[in-house]
Amino acid sequence: MNLKLFLQTVFATCLVSFFCVSANGQKIVPVDVSRVDTLRIDPSNSMGGTVSDFFTEVEYIPLETTKESLFGSISKLEITDDRYLVWESSRRYILIFDKKGKFLKKIGSAGVGIVHFSLNRWTKQFIVNEQYARYKYYDLDGNLLKTVPATAEKDKNTSFMQMHFLSADKGFADNYYQASDTTDKYYKTFNGSLITFMGEDHKVYSKSLQFPKNQTGLETIYFGNFQNITRGDADSVYYYSKAFEYSIYSISPDRVKQSYQMMFPLVNSLPQGFTSDTTLRNKRWEWFDKNREVITNVTDFYRIGNNLMFTAAAFSRTDEDVLFYNLKSGSLVAFKHIGRDESNSFLPIYYSRYNYSNTTISNCYRGSLYGSISSLDMFNAFEEHKDRKITYPPHLADYFKNRDRKDNPVILRLKLKENI
Amino acid sequence: MNIKPIVLLIGLLTGCSLIASAQKKDTTALKQVDVKGATAPLPKKLSDSILVGTVTGTLKDSLHNYVLRSATVTIYRAADNELVGFQLTNNYGKFTFKQVPVGIPLKIIGSHVSYKDSEKKFLIPKNTKTIELGTVTIDRTDRVLKEVAIKASVPPMQMRGDTLEFNAAAFKLDTNAVIDDLLRKLTGVTIWADGKITVNGRPISRLLVDGKEFFGGAKIALQNIPKNSVQKIQVYQVDKEKDPAYAQSEVNVVLKKDKKKGTFGKIGVGGGTSRHYQADGMMAYFSPQTQASVVGAFNDINKTASSVSSMMEFNSFKGGSNINDDNHSDFRRDGRNIFRGGGFTMSHDLNQETDTRKRSNRQNMLRGELFYNNSSNTIISNSNTLTSLGTAGNLNQTSSNTSDNTNWGLRSNGSYSKSYLHGSLYASYNFSSRGANSKGEQMSNSFNDDTQRQTENRSTNNNSNDGRNFSLSLRGNTNRYFEPKTNRYKSANLSFAYTFGADDSNSDTRRLTSFTSNVASENRNFDRTYANRSNSTQHTLNTNLGQLLDLLIHRNRIRWDISVGNTLNVSNRAERNDVNDLITGTVGQYQPNTGLTNNSTLTTVNERPSITFSRSFSKSFENRFYKSLSFYINAQAEAFSQRNTALQSVQNIQRSYFNFVPSATVRHSNDQYGNYRAEYSLNYSTSVNYPSIFQIAPLADNSDLNSIPLVNLKLKPTYRHGLNFSYDYNSQVPKNDFNAELRLSAAQIERNITDSVFYDALNRTVRKYVNGKTNRNFRYEGNLNRTIKIKNHQFEGSFESGAGYDLFNSFVNGQDYDTRQASWNTAARVIYYLSSTWSGGVGEYYSGNKTFQGDLSQLTSYTWTTNFGFAFAFPGSFFCNTKVNFNNTKSSAQADNIYYTIWNADFGYRFFKNASGEIKLSALDILHQNRGLQNYVSNNTITQRTSNVLTQYFMLTFAYYPRGFGPRK
């Protein structure tokens, strides 16, 4: 063999690996687009029916209301095998209830705000980020385990990000289309990517879903409480919705793959190149205001067996924005066209009032969908059907007898039929 | 009391109402409909025995297998498309109609946004009286054809996003109905007797037409624009995001595309007994950009006005229910008054925005008004005054007074207002010219029952004056706002207002006085002339800068808000008074009176800087309530300087003062969704009142013997502390219109300026202003209002009460007396309306007061009034209203109670096809009992006065209302 050639190759390889390693020690995880399911969705042709047509189980769990446990509404709900963790709407407290709705503990205080809340199922702990200043670790009974100050320099500004755990010591966060001004005090070194993989100590080790320079600063538009990151069908899988592209990615440890691509009718779809069109910079909101039928994003995506649930909302809200889709049969059902019947005691399964920001269902766990209904809506339904002689399950009969419409919201659990 | 006219009138009223009810035209007016339940009862033609059917069904998109919630379902008569009823489907897509006619072909139409109207014909069998329509299928519209879809029928009510819309075409009213009549038919809308409008309990802050104000008053739009010009009525809340606690509701009337222009007016003349007369005219024109009107009036029955818009309100067309809301004579006014007035207004909108909702937020308007008025009157009055002098007995004075007066005024004003996205600008000017002439004679007699001294005073007064006034005002403000693009806040909360005023006036008087008493040496005669010339200028500048901490500190975290402001007021007045006395023994030769002739210049400067600290807290629970609490503390100081230089050296006064005048307010609002809304506020404020040059150093005019003033150079300013509490409650439970208000206030005035009066042996009053003890006063006011609507019937009840208490001291003949004054009043009223045709009401009113001055005197007076009235109005036909007031007054100056009854009645008829002709017979003070009786109480005096007032007259008026809306045919 030619020694000169051999040495040149070795040298070149070393040079290349040196550059790879020196690039901030961060690896880029490629996006797997080999098996994308393209789904054609026409919301105006979605079907409806009643609760017993689509759900096998509908359960309401009232949450105990005492002076200490009273809260307004739920901004985030986390579920474990034996706990409900409620991060309430003023974002100051986390309330812990058991699976029967009994109040266990409240953490947080009036003057201090909680900016992030992450559940680590493997260590059976949850971490609360207080005002970007410190992380507090709690167990599932609400006992404070440790407090770690968050320093910007050490974490390279990752303390600003919401961490989603994928294993006991690893997780990821989403960055939006961060601006790349290197002179900015808050410059982040992982620019150019939408997903960052971090260790438990918030140190970044790899990134994914890169975006081109001309897309930096892309303003993302999500209504109210809509979520672009949702729990997947296993503990270490999350679904991520990419802005303005109607695409759903699944994120698992060190792996990012595009699972679904939604296609909507032309009148409801964004035009080609919407994200890269520089003339639309900072004008996208006005564009949507003029094109009110166009779906902004696909959000709140869940997969349970062969069924998908997601929200495809446009500025002009309709009753067909929250949808179920069956991957086997291709049937499309609108959540808000499912009427109440005896199987759920004629109680509400979604908010009835004209409400911009709420989709009702906010999480899934072990094959069930979870959300919440306000006591005001529960009691309105109860009053409406007083003369119908409905038999309620004993815990609900008790709730209607002893509680009132100012009580805490009620947790709703839905289990879909396999074939809808 | 003349019986004949009364008998004639009663006969006329009875007869005509009998004829009217028999002759009613077929007014198929729609009655109130309950949205979630019942059906509208049918027009009177069909008997009640038919309205016994029920209709039920479910509206469903069968193709997609789901029911439609909150969709509009309407039932019409198949033969003539007459509306029977409408409602929204419930959560299960179900609808249930009751009291639907049986045995007649009907059709039902289901409609919803994004769906094609679905129609189904049916007939309720007479024997079963019920029909179950089962599933009524509705299909989605074809996307491509959506823009071209023509709706066969129009749903009466729709919810579009956050705006509630009522489609006028779905409501059939009399052809001459106006917007007021349409609003009364809408569910959830209540029009109160005082003109206030509430929608589902929420008060309406503005009524706009096509996004703009209409001729400066909601009443003008409500009572003139025909219902047939209206396309829809929108009800919505404004500024909900900015501050949910103070969300205001507005009503916007959207006119049909081809009815955006129109003219309306009135010409009327009337003549009556005792040679009374009246003439009115009004013509108005409106278009999307311009509004212009011309008005004129001439009468001698005390109907006066001071602006073009109030004259427009008097001359409005009025449809059904409001036809009896007529402007009646002011019976309390003194004298026989002749009024001539007229004016012109114009407003031009420079805004090109076509979306009416957006237009209402972006003003760009030019306005102008010209108004002229001229009134003359003759007043004849007599009064009796009783003055207690304590141990020195009582002074009885009787006087009689005659005067002839004329005054005129010409006013022109204009304004320009423009609002930008983050600010606004307003400029206006006002110019007026005025003049008056008066001639009078007064004679009074005083008798002191202790000294037996009797005096008599006669005087003749002749005065003419004129003046001109000009003012200019400029106001502007900018708002701080958030720019998402740069993620920064921009601009500042800055506001300023500058006003300039100038006034110039002249007055010439000649007064002849003669004073006689039973001591001949004290007799006096005067013939004195006064020539007064004055001119003044005034500048006021007000500035304010808010959110100071946000401007100074980057990323401010301090929750308190600080704002600074300043008010500067500079005024200058030059006055010249030439007083001359007749040289005794000559005719027409005068010499200057050196004691009264004066030339003075007064300059005052008032500078008030202030700094305000405020903080707000709010708490909201989704679906439960929204509460907010705000605090404001204002640290303010006032520097005041007064400098007067005068020929009369006693009036050379130079004063300057400096005071702190802080204030503080706490405000709390509690909005319990769907239940009620309550607001409380508590305010503490201070202010200083500076004595005028006239109070400190008045010049004694020895020809005026009723009041001889003394100088008091030691007179100091008063300092007032005030505490006010208010509470407002509005129920928001649907169908339960109830509101309540409470106001409490307490004030304390230190160094209160009060009278010190001496009565000399010749019954002459010598008066001085002094600083007395601290004055304390308390006030209470409360009222409750409730309206109940049951189908066609509406009951409105209101209850008001008030009380006041004053405590201060004054001096009589050198002695210090504590004076206590207590007053109270209550009123209760119930008004009943039956559809928009009949109404009646009953009311009770009481007011009384009591004054104690030490042990010197105790004086009381009170008035009771009971009233009742009744009215009816058939559109395009007869109308009538009558009202009776029973009055009962008593005072310490009278031996007995005085009772008198005022009874007024109107009776009229509207004719011509569009009800544009009117003939009306009015009878005022039928029982001829009106008297100008007034009682005044002050410290130790009580006066009872009677004057010539308008009394019984009958008048016949003819009026024509030319109207045209939309393009000429």
HADDOCK unambig.tbl for C-alpha pairs under 7 A between the chains (distance, minus, plus):
assign (segid A and resid 45 and name CA) (segid B and resid 64 and name CA) 6.95 0.50 0.50
assign (segid A and resid 46 and name CA) (segid B and resid 64 and name CA) 6.41 0.50 0.50
assign (segid A and resid 47 and name CA) (segid B and resid 64 and name CA) 4.27 0.50 0.50
assign (segid A and resid 47 and name CA) (segid B and resid 65 and name CA) 5.77 0.50 0.50
assign (segid A and resid 47 and name CA) (segid B and resid 66 and name CA) 6.82 0.50 0.50
assign (segid A and resid 48 and name CA) (segid B and resid 64 and name CA) 5.85 0.50 0.50
assign (segid A and resid 48 and name CA) (segid B and resid 65 and name CA) 4.85 0.50 0.50
assign (segid A and resid 48 and name CA) (segid B and resid 66 and name CA) 4.42 0.50 0.50
assign (segid A and resid 49 and name CA) (segid B and resid 65 and name CA) 5.39 0.50 0.50
assign (segid A and resid 49 and name CA) (segid B and resid 66 and name CA) 5.11 0.50 0.50
assign (segid A and resid 72 and name CA) (segid B and resid 621 and name CA) 4.84 0.50 0.50
assign (segid A and resid 72 and name CA) (segid B and resid 622 and name CA) 5.82 0.50 0.50
assign (segid A and resid 73 and name CA) (segid B and resid 622 and name CA) 6.59 0.50 0.50
assign (segid A and resid 282 and name CA) (segid B and resid 485 and name CA) 6.20 0.50 0.50
assign (segid A and resid 337 and name CA) (segid B and resid 66 and name CA) 5.49 0.50 0.50
assign (segid A and resid 338 and name CA) (segid B and resid 66 and name CA) 6.89 0.50 0.50
assign (segid A and resid 339 and name CA) (segid B and resid 92 and name CA) 6.68 0.50 0.50
assign (segid A and resid 376 and name CA) (segid B and resid 623 and name CA) 6.78 0.50 0.50
assign (segid A and resid 406 and name CA) (segid B and resid 624 and name CA) 6.79 0.50 0.50
